[in-house]
Amino acid sequence: MKRSPRYDYVRRPCFDRLSKRSRRKLHKTFRAYEKRVVRLNDEFEPMPRRSSWG
């Protein structure tokens, strides 16, 4: 099943046992967190998206 790279972190082993619903919820919080981090880092240096994730 081919997915966009953004979903790579969902396919890690620790997420295998999650239901679709909790997976989607996790995805939402993850996106919010990522946006916050990117917004913080933008003024210093453009951060490569999700460098430490996935």
C-alpha angles and dihedrals in degrees: 000000000000117000135173114268089251088076096052093102090057091060094057114116094252090062096048095095096051120109118238091255097053088042090056091046090050090049091054094051090045092053091048091050092047093050091051093049093047092048090051094048098042096083093052104038132335103260119218104248113264095351093164096034129079 
